[in-house]
Amino acid sequence: MTNGKEEIHQESLLGEPEPWESWETKLVLYSLVIGAVGLVVLGALVNAFILP
């Protein structure tokens, strides 16, 4: 169990967030979404044209 002093000390070690952190997070999330959509679309195309 942590107390208030340890939590403040740990937060001070992290420092301020980088200025590009917000758009970098969005970029990663968008990339994952695009990858998942691409996987579904290509899976459907393979199922429709190659497997039959």
matplotlib code that plots the C-alpha trace (Angstrom):
import matplotlib.pyplot as plt

x = [0.0, 1.4, 1.1, 0.8, 4.5, 5.4, 2.8, 4.0, 7.6, 6.7, 4.7, 7.7, 9.9, 7.6, 7.9, 5.7, 4.1, 5.8, 4.1, 3.5, 2.0, -1.7, -1.3, 1.0, -1.6, -4.2, -1.9, -1.4, -5.1, -6.0, -3.3, -4.8, -8.3, -7.2, -5.3, -8.3, -10.6, -8.1, -7.9, -11.7, -12.0, -9.1, -10.5, -13.9, -12.3, -10.2, -13.3, -15.4, -12.9, -10.2, -11.8, -14.8]
y = [0.0, 3.4, 6.6, 10.1, 10.9, 7.9, 8.8, 12.4, 11.2, 8.7, 11.4, 13.8, 11.2, 11.0, 14.7, 16.7, 14.9, 15.4, 18.0, 15.5, 12.8, 13.6, 13.3, 10.3, 8.5, 9.3, 8.1, 4.7, 4.3, 5.2, 2.8, 0.0, 0.7, 0.9, -2.4, -4.1, -2.8, -3.9, -7.4, -7.7, -6.4, -8.6, -11.6, -11.1, -10.8, -13.9, -15.7, -14.5, -15.0, -17.4, -20.0, -21.0]
z = [0.0, -0.9, 0.9, -0.4, -0.3, -2.4, -5.0, -5.3, -5.6, -8.4, -10.3, -10.1, -11.7, -14.7, -15.4, -17.8, -20.8, -24.1, -26.4, -29.1, -26.7, -27.6, -31.4, -31.1, -29.1, -31.7, -34.4, -32.7, -32.1, -35.7, -37.0, -34.9, -36.2, -39.8, -39.4, -37.9, -40.6, -43.3, -41.7, -41.9, -45.4, -46.7, -44.9, -46.5, -50.0, -49.5, -48.3, -51.3, -54.1, -53.2, -50.9, -53.0]

ax = plt.figure().add_subplot(projection="3d")
ax.plot(x, y, z, "-o")
ax.set_aspect("equal")
plt.show()
